Amino acid sequence: MSFKNFDTLEAMKDYLATSDVEVSIANLSRYINGKALPKSKLKDEILRVLVGNKDLGLTIEGLIGRHINNWTDNLGNIAVNNTYLLNDSKTLKAILFLAIQQKIIPRDVDKIITAEVDGIPVAMTLAHLLNVDCVYARRKKPLGTTNCIAEDIQSMSSGRVETIYLPEKFINHNERVLIVDDVIRSGSTQKALVELVRRSSGIPVKIIILTGIGKHWGKITELNRIPFKILKSFPEDSG
């Protein structure tokens, strides 16, 4: 978060003031701690000043890059550990907030869908920012639920097939649904989520992924027909 680049709230307040952005220390504290959001005009002014200073590193790719680890394993495959990011709610909120402000993430959606488990923090944070409901597909059929829509996912590495489930009526007819996940490699999970939305009579409007590995997912036709954005990519041949 940008506050980490300032010794005190007063230093941040003074920095904003140099660009004619006036905000009290009390309000800065509330904004940084997620207890309130600035009004639209002030919000845009604060972002203009902070994002405009590249030394602060307040960019989507910069924030993601500083909060995840990536390496190449013995087989030459890229691995990503995003546990730190998924458990840092303030940074996750800042990343998604910037993506909304930059119109990467659409506002005109009715619902968000993801798959358990690691997609849930991303989807729930975004649902809160957009003030919409969030649903998630489960890896096991929910107990006590008889009517579920099921889609199979085939692992690219092992070839194993697993199934994800979404209870019927979780998505209503013609609801505009945003598909969200933390990582994409093969695209099989996201393909299954697209099909769950369509079979629920919803409209998949866009796919948003925090981190993408390689380009295998690009071969999936279903994803190519939907607006798609990966916030930070790791090419398969990088280390």
Buried (B, 14 or more C-beta within 10 A) or exposed (E): BBBEBBEEBEEBBEBBEEEEBEBEEEBBBBBBEEEEEBEEEBBEBBBEBBBEBEEBBBBBEBBBBEBBEBEBEEEEEBEBEBEEBBEBBEBBBBBBBBBBBEEBBBEEBBBBBBBEEBBBBBBBBBBBBBEBEBBBBBEEBEEEEEEBBBBEBEEEEEEEEEBBBBBEEBBEEEBBBBBBBBBBBBBBBBBBBBBBBBBBEBBBBBBBBBBBBBEBBEEBEBBEEBEBEBBBBBEEEEE
